[in-house]
Each structure stands twice: as C-alpha cells, then as structure tokens.
Amino acid sequence: MTDSSSFGLHGKFTAQPGQRDQLVEVLLKAAKLMEAADGCRLYVVSTASDDEKAVWVTEIWDTKADHAASLSLEGVLELIEQARPLIAAISDRSEFEPVGGKGLPG
C-alpha cells in the first residue's frame, strides 16, 4: 500500500473539432515538464478510439500539495494558455487515492 497522502487525478478533455492532435501535443509537453516535478509518479495522456475529440489525462502524485506546486514550474502556465483554446470541455474529472499496483512505490 502507498502512503494515504498519495493523490491522483483522472480527467477527460474534449477538444475543439479538429484540434485533438494539437491538444495531445500540448499535454505531452506538459508530461515532459512533469519529469522535473517533485512528487509526480505518473502523468499519462491517452486518446479514446471511440471518440475523436476525447483526450484523457491520468496523474499520480505523492501528495495533493505536490500537484499544486507543479503549477509553478517554469513553462506550465504557458502550456495551460496554449491548451485553453483547443479545449471545448473538461469533464469526468475525478480525484482518487492510489492504493497500490505496478509502478507505484510499495
């Protein structure tokens, strides 16, 4: 089991028509920035084969505070600004507590 302070997010971004690939590109740049973020265990960008506008992001952090601190990393706010016009909606956002599994610290 991981520490009870572990924090996860899972959310669906609906891209503007024809903008999914560009949104994925921006979110993958964010994933690259998260490599330097303290406490980031996982930042995965996924697309849905049955929805040409859907992009899912799954994140796992050591703590909710680590996630909040990631917003102050150099370049993050710029990427958020790049993504905003590409996003039609954000839905199905869930916070969760990771409890264990492959890829998580024991």
Jmol script that loads the backbone (N, CA, C; Angstrom):
load data "model"
ATOM      1  N   MET A   1       0.841  -1.187   0.000  1.00  0.00           N
ATOM      2  CA  MET A   1       0.000   0.000   0.000  1.00  0.00           C
ATOM      3  C   MET A   1       0.879   1.240   0.000  1.00  0.00           C
ATOM      4  N   THR A   2       0.420   2.278  -0.701  1.00  0.00           N
ATOM      5  CA  THR A   2       1.134   3.537  -0.673  1.00  0.00           C
ATOM      6  C   THR A   2       0.666   4.339   0.520  1.00  0.00           C
ATOM      7  N   ASP A   3       1.407   5.383   0.818  1.00  0.00           N
ATOM      8  CA  ASP A   3       1.031   6.296   1.891  1.00  0.00           C
ATOM      9  C   ASP A   3      -0.340   6.880   1.587  1.00  0.00           C
ATOM     10  N   SER A   4      -1.142   7.083   2.623  1.00  0.00           N
ATOM     11  CA  SER A   4      -2.510   7.559   2.430  1.00  0.00           C
ATOM     12  C   SER A   4      -2.575   8.969   1.863  1.00  0.00           C
ATOM     13  N   SER A   5      -1.427   9.663   1.801  1.00  0.00           N
ATOM     14  CA  SER A   5      -1.457  11.007   1.250  1.00  0.00           C
ATOM     15  C   SER A   5      -1.307  11.010  -0.273  1.00  0.00           C
ATOM     16  N   SER A   6      -1.091   9.846  -0.901  1.00  0.00           N
ATOM     17  CA  SER A   6      -0.983   9.798  -2.359  1.00  0.00           C
ATOM     18  C   SER A   6      -2.228  10.407  -2.984  1.00  0.00           C
ATOM     19  N   PHE A   7      -2.038  11.028  -4.134  1.00  0.00           N
ATOM     20  CA  PHE A   7      -3.113  11.788  -4.765  1.00  0.00           C
ATOM     21  C   PHE A   7      -3.133  11.488  -6.253  1.00  0.00           C
ATOM     22  N   GLY A   8      -4.310  11.251  -6.784  1.00  0.00           N
ATOM     23  CA  GLY A   8      -4.460  11.011  -8.207  1.00  0.00           C
ATOM     24  C   GLY A   8      -5.560  11.846  -8.820  1.00  0.00           C
ATOM     25  N   LEU A   9      -5.408  12.092 -10.099  1.00  0.00           N
ATOM     26  CA  LEU A   9      -6.413  12.799 -10.893  1.00  0.00           C
ATOM     27  C   LEU A   9      -6.615  12.047 -12.198  1.00  0.00           C
ATOM     28  N   HIS A  10      -7.837  12.020 -12.640  1.00  0.00           N
ATOM     29  CA  HIS A  10      -8.163  11.445 -13.942  1.00  0.00           C
ATOM     30  C   HIS A  10      -9.222  12.353 -14.542  1.00  0.00           C
ATOM     31  N   GLY A  11      -8.967  12.827 -15.747  1.00  0.00           N
ATOM     32  CA  GLY A  11      -9.934  13.731 -16.348  1.00  0.00           C
ATOM     33  C   GLY A  11      -9.986  13.613 -17.852  1.00  0.00           C
ATOM     34  N   LYS A  12     -11.125  13.993 -18.378  1.00  0.00           N
ATOM     35  CA  LYS A  12     -11.368  13.949 -19.818  1.00  0.00           C
ATOM     36  C   LYS A  12     -11.431  15.370 -20.356  1.00  0.00           C
ATOM     37  N   PHE A  13     -10.625  15.619 -21.375  1.00  0.00           N
ATOM     38  CA  PHE A  13     -10.681  16.873 -22.113  1.00  0.00           C
ATOM     39  C   PHE A  13     -11.364  16.588 -23.437  1.00  0.00           C
ATOM     40  N   THR A  14     -12.329  17.396 -23.804  1.00  0.00           N
ATOM     41  CA  THR A  14     -12.942  17.292 -25.122  1.00  0.00           C
ATOM     42  C   THR A  14     -12.354  18.410 -25.965  1.00  0.00           C
ATOM     43  N   ALA A  15     -11.672  18.037 -27.025  1.00  0.00           N
ATOM     44  CA  ALA A  15     -11.010  19.013 -27.891  1.00  0.00           C
ATOM     45  C   ALA A  15     -12.027  19.694 -28.801  1.00  0.00           C
ATOM     46  N   GLN A  16     -11.698  20.899 -29.190  1.00  0.00           N
ATOM     47  CA  GLN A  16     -12.461  21.575 -30.236  1.00  0.00           C
ATOM     48  C   GLN A  16     -12.379  20.713 -31.495  1.00  0.00           C
ATOM     49  N   PRO A  17     -13.376  20.792 -32.383  1.00  0.00           N
ATOM     50  CA  PRO A  17     -13.341  19.970 -33.600  1.00  0.00           C
ATOM     51  C   PRO A  17     -12.010  20.140 -34.358  1.00  0.00           C
ATOM     52  N   GLY A  18     -11.405  19.005 -34.689  1.00  0.00           N
ATOM     53  CA  GLY A  18     -10.160  19.012 -35.448  1.00  0.00           C
ATOM     54  C   GLY A  18      -8.917  19.401 -34.665  1.00  0.00           C
ATOM     55  N   GLN A  19      -9.038  19.574 -33.357  1.00  0.00           N
ATOM     56  CA  GLN A  19      -7.912  20.055 -32.554  1.00  0.00           C
ATOM     57  C   GLN A  19      -7.330  19.011 -31.594  1.00  0.00           C
ATOM     58  N   ARG A  20      -7.818  17.763 -31.659  1.00  0.00           N
ATOM     59  CA  ARG A  20      -7.349  16.770 -30.694  1.00  0.00           C
ATOM     60  C   ARG A  20      -5.840  16.546 -30.781  1.00  0.00           C
ATOM     61  N   ASP A  21      -5.296  16.411 -31.981  1.00  0.00           N
ATOM     62  CA  ASP A  21      -3.863  16.147 -32.101  1.00  0.00           C
ATOM     63  C   ASP A  21      -3.035  17.292 -31.526  1.00  0.00           C
ATOM     64  N   GLN A  22      -3.472  18.516 -31.752  1.00  0.00           N
ATOM     65  CA  GLN A  22      -2.752  19.668 -31.194  1.00  0.00           C
ATOM     66  C   GLN A  22      -2.853  19.686 -29.673  1.00  0.00           C
ATOM     67  N   LEU A  23      -4.020  19.342 -29.138  1.00  0.00           N
ATOM     68  CA  LEU A  23      -4.189  19.279 -27.689  1.00  0.00           C
ATOM     69  C   LEU A  23      -3.294  18.191 -27.098  1.00  0.00           C
ATOM     70  N   VAL A  24      -3.244  17.045 -27.738  1.00  0.00           N
ATOM     71  CA  VAL A  24      -2.370  15.961 -27.278  1.00  0.00           C
ATOM     72  C   VAL A  24      -0.922  16.443 -27.261  1.00  0.00           C
ATOM     73  N   GLU A  25      -0.506  17.141 -28.289  1.00  0.00           N
ATOM     74  CA  GLU A  25       0.865  17.656 -28.356  1.00  0.00           C
ATOM     75  C   GLU A  25       1.190  18.566 -27.164  1.00  0.00           C
ATOM     76  N   VAL A  26       0.268  19.459 -26.836  1.00  0.00           N
ATOM     77  CA  VAL A  26       0.477  20.363 -25.698  1.00  0.00           C
ATOM     78  C   VAL A  26       0.518  19.568 -24.393  1.00  0.00           C
ATOM     79  N   LEU A  27      -0.388  18.615 -24.228  1.00  0.00           N
ATOM     80  CA  LEU A  27      -0.419  17.819 -22.998  1.00  0.00           C
ATOM     81  C   LEU A  27       0.814  16.932 -22.865  1.00  0.00           C
ATOM     82  N   LEU A  28       1.364  16.463 -23.979  1.00  0.00           N
ATOM     83  CA  LEU A  28       2.604  15.691 -23.914  1.00  0.00           C
ATOM     84  C   LEU A  28       3.786  16.579 -23.520  1.00  0.00           C
ATOM     85  N   LYS A  29       3.761  17.834 -23.923  1.00  0.00           N
ATOM     86  CA  LYS A  29       4.782  18.782 -23.450  1.00  0.00           C
ATOM     87  C   LYS A  29       4.657  18.971 -21.937  1.00  0.00           C
ATOM     88  N   ALA A  30       3.430  19.025 -21.453  1.00  0.00           N
ATOM     89  CA  ALA A  30       3.210  19.118 -20.006  1.00  0.00           C
ATOM     90  C   ALA A  30       3.752  17.876 -19.320  1.00  0.00           C
ATOM     91  N   ALA A  31       3.521  16.705 -19.906  1.00  0.00           N
ATOM     92  CA  ALA A  31       4.039  15.466 -19.330  1.00  0.00           C
ATOM     93  C   ALA A  31       5.557  15.510 -19.231  1.00  0.00           C
ATOM     94  N   LYS A  32       6.198  16.064 -20.234  1.00  0.00           N
ATOM     95  CA  LYS A  32       7.660  16.186 -20.220  1.00  0.00           C
ATOM     96  C   LYS A  32       8.098  17.093 -19.068  1.00  0.00           C
ATOM     97  N   LEU A  33       7.390  18.191 -18.857  1.00  0.00           N
ATOM     98  CA  LEU A  33       7.714  19.092 -17.745  1.00  0.00           C
ATOM     99  C   LEU A  33       7.532  18.393 -16.403  1.00  0.00           C
ATOM    100  N   MET A  34       6.580  17.483 -16.317  1.00  0.00           N
ATOM    101  CA  MET A  34       6.317  16.801 -15.046  1.00  0.00           C
ATOM    102  C   MET A  34       7.451  15.857 -14.647  1.00  0.00           C
ATOM    103  N   GLU A  35       8.346  15.539 -15.581  1.00  0.00           N
ATOM    104  CA  GLU A  35       9.510  14.734 -15.234  1.00  0.00           C
ATOM    105  C   GLU A  35      10.355  15.426 -14.166  1.00  0.00           C
ATOM    106  N   ALA A  36      10.315  16.766 -14.128  1.00  0.00           N
ATOM    107  CA  ALA A  36      11.089  17.538 -13.147  1.00  0.00           C
ATOM    108  C   ALA A  36      10.265  17.905 -11.917  1.00  0.00           C
ATOM    109  N   ALA A  37       9.010  17.521 -11.883  1.00  0.00           N
ATOM    110  CA  ALA A  37       8.127  17.897 -10.776  1.00  0.00           C
ATOM    111  C   ALA A  37       8.321  16.969  -9.586  1.00  0.00           C
ATOM    112  N   ASP A  38       8.595  17.547  -8.441  1.00  0.00           N
ATOM    113  CA  ASP A  38       8.702  16.748  -7.214  1.00  0.00           C
ATOM    114  C   ASP A  38       7.382  16.035  -6.958  1.00  0.00           C
ATOM    115  N   GLY A  39       7.451  14.749  -6.682  1.00  0.00           N
ATOM    116  CA  GLY A  39       6.270  14.002  -6.280  1.00  0.00           C
ATOM    117  C   GLY A  39       5.414  13.469  -7.405  1.00  0.00           C
ATOM    118  N   CYS A  40       5.764  13.749  -8.667  1.00  0.00           N
ATOM    119  CA  CYS A  40       4.957  13.229  -9.786  1.00  0.00           C
ATOM    120  C   CYS A  40       5.396  11.811 -10.092  1.00  0.00           C
ATOM    121  N   ARG A  41       4.504  10.863  -9.913  1.00  0.00           N
ATOM    122  CA  ARG A  41       4.782   9.449 -10.176  1.00  0.00           C
ATOM    123  C   ARG A  41       4.312   9.022 -11.560  1.00  0.00           C
ATOM    124  N   LEU A  42       3.257   9.689 -12.050  1.00  0.00           N
ATOM    125  CA  LEU A  42       2.667   9.284 -13.326  1.00  0.00           C
ATOM    126  C   LEU A  42       1.939  10.474 -13.937  1.00  0.00           C
ATOM    127  N   TYR A  43       2.134  10.680 -15.226  1.00  0.00           N
ATOM    128  CA  TYR A  43       1.383  11.679 -15.977  1.00  0.00           C
ATOM    129  C   TYR A  43       1.219  11.085 -17.367  1.00  0.00           C
ATOM    130  N   VAL A  44       0.063  10.534 -17.638  1.00  0.00           N
ATOM    131  CA  VAL A  44      -0.194   9.810 -18.883  1.00  0.00           C
ATOM    132  C   VAL A  44      -1.298  10.502 -19.666  1.00  0.00           C
ATOM    133  N   VAL A  45      -1.036  10.706 -20.951  1.00  0.00           N
ATOM    134  CA  VAL A  45      -2.005  11.290 -21.875  1.00  0.00           C
ATOM    135  C   VAL A  45      -2.495  10.160 -22.777  1.00  0.00           C
ATOM    136  N   SER A  46      -3.818  10.035 -22.903  1.00  0.00           N
ATOM    137  CA  SER A  46      -4.408   8.957 -23.703  1.00  0.00           C
ATOM    138  C   SER A  46      -5.502   9.514 -24.594  1.00  0.00           C
ATOM    139  N   THR A  47      -5.717   8.846 -25.714  1.00  0.00           N
ATOM    140  CA  THR A  47      -6.853   9.177 -26.570  1.00  0.00           C
ATOM    141  C   THR A  47      -7.821   7.998 -26.548  1.00  0.00           C
ATOM    142  N   ALA A  48      -9.034   8.278 -26.964  1.00  0.00           N
ATOM    143  CA  ALA A  48     -10.081   7.253 -26.988  1.00  0.00           C
ATOM    144  C   ALA A  48     -10.360   6.877 -28.438  1.00  0.00           C
ATOM    145  N   SER A  49     -10.316   5.589 -28.733  1.00  0.00           N
ATOM    146  CA  SER A  49     -10.533   5.143 -30.110  1.00  0.00           C
ATOM    147  C   SER A  49     -11.973   5.354 -30.571  1.00  0.00           C
ATOM    148  N   ASP A  50     -12.881   5.491 -29.611  1.00  0.00           N
ATOM    149  CA  ASP A  50     -14.292   5.647 -29.979  1.00  0.00           C
ATOM    150  C   ASP A  50     -14.783   7.090 -29.891  1.00  0.00           C
ATOM    151  N   ASP A  51     -13.852   8.034 -29.680  1.00  0.00           N
ATOM    152  CA  ASP A  51     -14.240   9.444 -29.574  1.00  0.00           C
ATOM    153  C   ASP A  51     -13.111  10.303 -30.112  1.00  0.00           C
ATOM    154  N   GLU A  52     -13.299  10.839 -31.307  1.00  0.00           N
ATOM    155  CA  GLU A  52     -12.235  11.587 -31.982  1.00  0.00           C
ATOM    156  C   GLU A  52     -11.907  12.924 -31.327  1.00  0.00           C
ATOM    157  N   LYS A  53     -12.663  13.322 -30.320  1.00  0.00           N
ATOM    158  CA  LYS A  53     -12.395  14.577 -29.619  1.00  0.00           C
ATOM    159  C   LYS A  53     -11.839  14.374 -28.212  1.00  0.00           C
ATOM    160  N   ALA A  54     -11.871  13.147 -27.700  1.00  0.00           N
ATOM    161  CA  ALA A  54     -11.534  12.891 -26.298  1.00  0.00           C
ATOM    162  C   ALA A  54     -10.032  12.705 -26.072  1.00  0.00           C
ATOM    163  N   VAL A  55      -9.561  13.329 -25.002  1.00  0.00           N
ATOM    164  CA  VAL A  55      -8.197  13.139 -24.511  1.00  0.00           C
ATOM    165  C   VAL A  55      -8.305  12.959 -23.006  1.00  0.00           C
ATOM    166  N   TRP A  56      -7.699  11.899 -22.493  1.00  0.00           N
ATOM    167  CA  TRP A  56      -7.716  11.613 -21.063  1.00  0.00           C
ATOM    168  C   TRP A  56      -6.330  11.869 -20.490  1.00  0.00           C
ATOM    169  N   VAL A  57      -6.288  12.426 -19.289  1.00  0.00           N
ATOM    170  CA  VAL A  57      -5.024  12.593 -18.572  1.00  0.00           C
ATOM    171  C   VAL A  57      -5.177  11.933 -17.204  1.00  0.00           C
ATOM    172  N   THR A  58      -4.209  11.081 -16.882  1.00  0.00           N
ATOM    173  CA  THR A  58      -4.172  10.415 -15.586  1.00  0.00           C
ATOM    174  C   THR A  58      -2.868  10.814 -14.898  1.00  0.00           C
ATOM    175  N   GLU A  59      -2.989  11.276 -13.663  1.00  0.00           N
ATOM    176  CA  GLU A  59      -1.828  11.725 -12.894  1.00  0.00           C
ATOM    177  C   GLU A  59      -1.820  11.048 -11.533  1.00  0.00           C
ATOM    178  N   ILE A  60      -0.625  10.696 -11.054  1.00  0.00           N
ATOM    179  CA  ILE A  60      -0.464  10.212  -9.689  1.00  0.00           C
ATOM    180  C   ILE A  60       0.682  10.997  -9.059  1.00  0.00           C
ATOM    181  N   TRP A  61       0.412  11.504  -7.867  1.00  0.00           N
ATOM    182  CA  TRP A  61       1.342  12.355  -7.134  1.00  0.00           C
ATOM    183  C   TRP A  61       1.539  11.802  -5.732  1.00  0.00           C
ATOM    184  N   ASP A  62       2.704  12.111  -5.148  1.00  0.00           N
ATOM    185  CA  ASP A  62       2.932  11.721  -3.758  1.00  0.00           C
ATOM    186  C   ASP A  62       1.922  12.396  -2.843  1.00  0.00           C
ATOM    187  N   THR A  63       1.630  13.682  -3.108  1.00  0.00           N
ATOM    188  CA  THR A  63       0.667  14.424  -2.296  1.00  0.00           C
ATOM    189  C   THR A  63      -0.104  15.413  -3.170  1.00  0.00           C
ATOM    190  N   LYS A  64      -1.218  15.853  -2.667  1.00  0.00           N
ATOM    191  CA  LYS A  64      -2.000  16.878  -3.356  1.00  0.00           C
ATOM    192  C   LYS A  64      -1.207  18.180  -3.435  1.00  0.00           C
ATOM    193  N   ALA A  65      -0.394  18.449  -2.411  1.00  0.00           N
ATOM    194  CA  ALA A  65       0.451  19.652  -2.406  1.00  0.00           C
ATOM    195  C   ALA A  65       1.492  19.599  -3.524  1.00  0.00           C
ATOM    196  N   ASP A  66       2.038  18.410  -3.799  1.00  0.00           N
ATOM    197  CA  ASP A  66       2.983  18.281  -4.909  1.00  0.00           C
ATOM    198  C   ASP A  66       2.308  18.641  -6.230  1.00  0.00           C
ATOM    199  N   HIS A  67       1.077  18.184  -6.394  1.00  0.00           N
ATOM    200  CA  HIS A  67       0.340  18.527  -7.614  1.00  0.00           C
ATOM    201  C   HIS A  67       0.154  20.038  -7.723  1.00  0.00           C
ATOM    202  N   ALA A  68      -0.262  20.655  -6.645  1.00  0.00           N
ATOM    203  CA  ALA A  68      -0.474  22.110  -6.654  1.00  0.00           C
ATOM    204  C   ALA A  68       0.823  22.853  -6.962  1.00  0.00           C
ATOM    205  N   ALA A  69       1.935  22.386  -6.406  1.00  0.00           N
ATOM    206  CA  ALA A  69       3.223  23.035  -6.631  1.00  0.00           C
ATOM    207  C   ALA A  69       3.673  22.922  -8.085  1.00  0.00           C
ATOM    208  N   SER A  70       3.221  21.889  -8.775  1.00  0.00           N
ATOM    209  CA  SER A  70       3.639  21.706 -10.170  1.00  0.00           C
ATOM    210  C   SER A  70       3.176  22.857 -11.062  1.00  0.00           C
ATOM    211  N   LEU A  71       2.134  23.547 -10.643  1.00  0.00           N
ATOM    212  CA  LEU A  71       1.635  24.673 -11.440  1.00  0.00           C
ATOM    213  C   LEU A  71       2.614  25.835 -11.472  1.00  0.00           C
ATOM    214  N   SER A  72       3.594  25.830 -10.562  1.00  0.00           N
ATOM    215  CA  SER A  72       4.572  26.917 -10.536  1.00  0.00           C
ATOM    216  C   SER A  72       5.848  26.580 -11.310  1.00  0.00           C
ATOM    217  N   LEU A  73       5.926  25.380 -11.875  1.00  0.00           N
ATOM    218  CA  LEU A  73       7.094  25.029 -12.684  1.00  0.00           C
ATOM    219  C   LEU A  73       7.169  25.915 -13.915  1.00  0.00           C
ATOM    220  N   GLU A  74       8.386  26.259 -14.291  1.00  0.00           N
ATOM    221  CA  GLU A  74       8.584  27.095 -15.475  1.00  0.00           C
ATOM    222  C   GLU A  74       7.982  26.420 -16.702  1.00  0.00           C
ATOM    223  N   GLY A  75       7.156  27.142 -17.425  1.00  0.00           N
ATOM    224  CA  GLY A  75       6.544  26.655 -18.648  1.00  0.00           C
ATOM    225  C   GLY A  75       5.148  26.093 -18.496  1.00  0.00           C
ATOM    226  N   VAL A  76       4.742  25.743 -17.284  1.00  0.00           N
ATOM    227  CA  VAL A  76       3.431  25.115 -17.093  1.00  0.00           C
ATOM    228  C   VAL A  76       2.294  26.083 -17.421  1.00  0.00           C
ATOM    229  N   LEU A  77       2.353  27.281 -16.893  1.00  0.00           N
ATOM    230  CA  LEU A  77       1.262  28.234 -17.159  1.00  0.00           C
ATOM    231  C   LEU A  77       1.178  28.585 -18.644  1.00  0.00           C
ATOM    232  N   GLU A  78       2.313  28.623 -19.319  1.00  0.00           N
ATOM    233  CA  GLU A  78       2.311  28.892 -20.759  1.00  0.00           C
ATOM    234  C   GLU A  78       1.612  27.756 -21.517  1.00  0.00           C
ATOM    235  N   LEU A  79       1.862  26.521 -21.089  1.00  0.00           N
ATOM    236  CA  LEU A  79       1.197  25.396 -21.742  1.00  0.00           C
ATOM    237  C   LEU A  79      -0.302  25.394 -21.475  1.00  0.00           C
ATOM    238  N   ILE A  80      -0.696  25.787 -20.278  1.00  0.00           N
ATOM    239  CA  ILE A  80      -2.124  25.904 -19.973  1.00  0.00           C
ATOM    240  C   ILE A  80      -2.769  26.911 -20.915  1.00  0.00           C
ATOM    241  N   GLU A  81      -2.104  28.032 -21.131  1.00  0.00           N
ATOM    242  CA  GLU A  81      -2.638  29.055 -22.036  1.00  0.00           C
ATOM    243  C   GLU A  81      -2.717  28.540 -23.473  1.00  0.00           C
ATOM    244  N   GLN A  82      -1.748  27.732 -23.891  1.00  0.00           N
ATOM    245  CA  GLN A  82      -1.788  27.144 -25.232  1.00  0.00           C
ATOM    246  C   GLN A  82      -2.938  26.154 -25.371  1.00  0.00           C
ATOM    247  N   ALA A  83      -3.223  25.422 -24.300  1.00  0.00           N
ATOM    248  CA  ALA A  83      -4.257  24.386 -24.355  1.00  0.00           C
ATOM    249  C   ALA A  83      -5.667  24.958 -24.331  1.00  0.00           C
ATOM    250  N   ARG A  84      -5.873  26.033 -23.610  1.00  0.00           N
ATOM    251  CA  ARG A  84      -7.249  26.557 -23.414  1.00  0.00           C
ATOM    252  C   ARG A  84      -8.056  26.700 -24.697  1.00  0.00           C
ATOM    253  N   PRO A  85      -7.534  27.335 -25.745  1.00  0.00           N
ATOM    254  CA  PRO A  85      -8.376  27.484 -26.946  1.00  0.00           C
ATOM    255  C   PRO A  85      -8.629  26.175 -27.688  1.00  0.00           C
ATOM    256  N   LEU A  86      -7.877  25.138 -27.366  1.00  0.00           N
ATOM    257  CA  LEU A  86      -8.050  23.839 -28.015  1.00  0.00           C
ATOM    258  C   LEU A  86      -9.096  22.976 -27.322  1.00  0.00           C
ATOM    259  N   ILE A  87      -9.521  23.390 -26.117  1.00  0.00           N
ATOM    260  CA  ILE A  87     -10.427  22.598 -25.283  1.00  0.00           C
ATOM    261  C   ILE A  87     -11.860  23.110 -25.385  1.00  0.00           C
ATOM    262  N   ALA A  88     -12.777  22.212 -25.722  1.00  0.00           N
ATOM    263  CA  ALA A  88     -14.198  22.557 -25.755  1.00  0.00           C
ATOM    264  C   ALA A  88     -14.830  22.342 -24.382  1.00  0.00           C
ATOM    265  N   ALA A  89     -14.356  21.306 -23.644  1.00  0.00           N
ATOM    266  CA  ALA A  89     -14.919  20.993 -22.329  1.00  0.00           C
ATOM    267  C   ALA A  89     -13.942  20.127 -21.542  1.00  0.00           C
ATOM    268  N   ILE A  90     -14.063  20.223 -20.228  1.00  0.00           N
ATOM    269  CA  ILE A  90     -13.355  19.331 -19.314  1.00  0.00           C
ATOM    270  C   ILE A  90     -14.434  18.644 -18.492  1.00  0.00           C
ATOM    271  N   SER A  91     -14.419  17.311 -18.512  1.00  0.00           N
ATOM    272  CA  SER A  91     -15.472  16.571 -17.805  1.00  0.00           C
ATOM    273  C   SER A  91     -14.890  15.312 -17.183  1.00  0.00           C
ATOM    274  N   ASP A  92     -15.719  14.615 -16.485  1.00  0.00           N
ATOM    275  CA  ASP A  92     -15.336  13.347 -15.878  1.00  0.00           C
ATOM    276  C   ASP A  92     -14.055  13.465 -15.059  1.00  0.00           C
ATOM    277  N   ARG A  93     -13.871  14.596 -14.396  1.00  0.00           N
ATOM    278  CA  ARG A  93     -12.684  14.797 -13.570  1.00  0.00           C
ATOM    279  C   ARG A  93     -12.905  14.124 -12.223  1.00  0.00           C
ATOM    280  N   SER A  94     -11.969  13.260 -11.872  1.00  0.00           N
ATOM    281  CA  SER A  94     -12.064  12.557 -10.608  1.00  0.00           C
ATOM    282  C   SER A  94     -10.741  12.638  -9.864  1.00  0.00           C
ATOM    283  N   GLU A  95     -10.834  12.919  -8.581  1.00  0.00           N
ATOM    284  CA  GLU A  95      -9.681  12.804  -7.704  1.00  0.00           C
ATOM    285  C   GLU A  95      -9.768  11.434  -7.051  1.00  0.00           C
ATOM    286  N   PHE A  96      -8.610  10.791  -6.860  1.00  0.00           N
ATOM    287  CA  PHE A  96      -8.622   9.479  -6.246  1.00  0.00           C
ATOM    288  C   PHE A  96      -7.374   9.283  -5.405  1.00  0.00           C
ATOM    289  N   GLU A  97      -7.402   8.261  -4.584  1.00  0.00           N
ATOM    290  CA  GLU A  97      -6.264   7.909  -3.736  1.00  0.00           C
ATOM    291  C   GLU A  97      -5.674   6.592  -4.225  1.00  0.00           C
ATOM    292  N   PRO A  98      -4.502   6.651  -4.859  1.00  0.00           N
ATOM    293  CA  PRO A  98      -3.879   5.406  -5.294  1.00  0.00           C
ATOM    294  C   PRO A  98      -3.541   4.532  -4.081  1.00  0.00           C
ATOM    295  N   VAL A  99      -3.815   3.241  -4.176  1.00  0.00           N
ATOM    296  CA  VAL A  99      -3.565   2.361  -3.034  1.00  0.00           C
ATOM    297  C   VAL A  99      -2.523   1.286  -3.331  1.00  0.00           C
ATOM    298  N   GLY A 100      -2.062   1.168  -4.565  1.00  0.00           N
ATOM    299  CA  GLY A 100      -1.016   0.214  -4.872  1.00  0.00           C
ATOM    300  C   GLY A 100      -1.127  -0.306  -6.273  1.00  0.00           C
ATOM    301  N   GLY A 101      -0.085  -1.015  -6.688  1.00  0.00           N
ATOM    302  CA  GLY A 101      -0.056  -1.593  -8.014  1.00  0.00           C
ATOM    303  C   GLY A 101       1.274  -1.351  -8.689  1.00  0.00           C
ATOM    304  N   LYS A 102       1.453  -1.949  -9.830  1.00  0.00           N
ATOM    305  CA  LYS A 102       2.692  -1.814 -10.583  1.00  0.00           C
ATOM    306  C   LYS A 102       2.941  -0.342 -10.906  1.00  0.00           C
ATOM    307  N   GLY A 103       4.163   0.087 -10.653  1.00  0.00           N
ATOM    308  CA  GLY A 103       4.529   1.464 -10.951  1.00  0.00           C
ATOM    309  C   GLY A 103       4.421   2.396  -9.777  1.00  0.00           C
ATOM    310  N   LEU A 104       3.782   1.956  -8.716  1.00  0.00           N
ATOM    311  CA  LEU A 104       3.673   2.793  -7.513  1.00  0.00           C
ATOM    312  C   LEU A 104       4.667   2.309  -6.484  1.00  0.00           C
ATOM    313  N   PRO A 105       5.220   3.265  -5.702  1.00  0.00           N
ATOM    314  CA  PRO A 105       6.134   2.828  -4.645  1.00  0.00           C
ATOM    315  C   PRO A 105       5.395   1.953  -3.640  1.00  0.00           C
ATOM    316  N   GLY A 106       6.096   0.961  -3.114  1.00  0.00           N
ATOM    317  CA  GLY A 106       5.498  -0.003  -2.204  1.00  0.00           C
ATOM    318  C   GLY A 106       5.157   0.570  -0.879  1.00  0.00           C
TER     319      GLY A 106
END
end "model"
wireframe off; spacefill off
backbone 0.3
color backbone group
